[in-house]
């Protein structure tokens, strides 16, 4: 699968993305981490912060540990707001 060429995207996550209608790197980049995560969370109840960070890192082309502190905080806030709804 093309998606496994990205950092943080192993076969299992790539399969979940495919099931959620995200089958190419271009699809993932176009959607962005948050929207891709929302799609995944419909298919997979185990979606978590680490998965969101993996998606963001993949889009940036880096391991998720390298995401800036500011962006990490944005992702945490997104997840917090998602859970409130």
Secondary structure in CASP SS format (residue, H / E / C, confidence):
PFRMAT SS
TARGET T0000
AUTHOR 0000-0000-0000
METHOD secondary structure of the structure
MODEL  1
X C 1.00
X H 1.00
X H 1.00
X H 1.00
X H 1.00
X C 1.00
X C 1.00
X C 1.00
X C 1.00
X C 1.00
X H 1.00
X H 1.00
X H 1.00
X H 1.00
X H 1.00
X H 1.00
X H 1.00
X H 1.00
X H 1.00
X C 1.00
X C 1.00
X C 1.00
X C 1.00
X C 1.00
X H 1.00
X H 1.00
X H 1.00
X H 1.00
X H 1.00
X H 1.00
X H 1.00
X H 1.00
X H 1.00
X H 1.00
X H 1.00
X H 1.00
X H 1.00
X H 1.00
X H 1.00
X H 1.00
X H 1.00
X H 1.00
X H 1.00
X C 1.00
X C 1.00
X C 1.00
X C 1.00
X C 1.00
X H 1.00
X H 1.00
X H 1.00
X H 1.00
X H 1.00
X H 1.00
X H 1.00
X H 1.00
X H 1.00
X H 1.00
X H 1.00
X H 1.00
X C 1.00
X C 1.00
X C 1.00
X H 1.00
X H 1.00
X H 1.00
X C 1.00
X C 1.00
X H 1.00
X H 1.00
X H 1.00
X H 1.00
X H 1.00
X H 1.00
X H 1.00
X H 1.00
X H 1.00
X H 1.00
X H 1.00
X H 1.00
X H 1.00
X H 1.00
X H 1.00
X H 1.00
X C 1.00
END
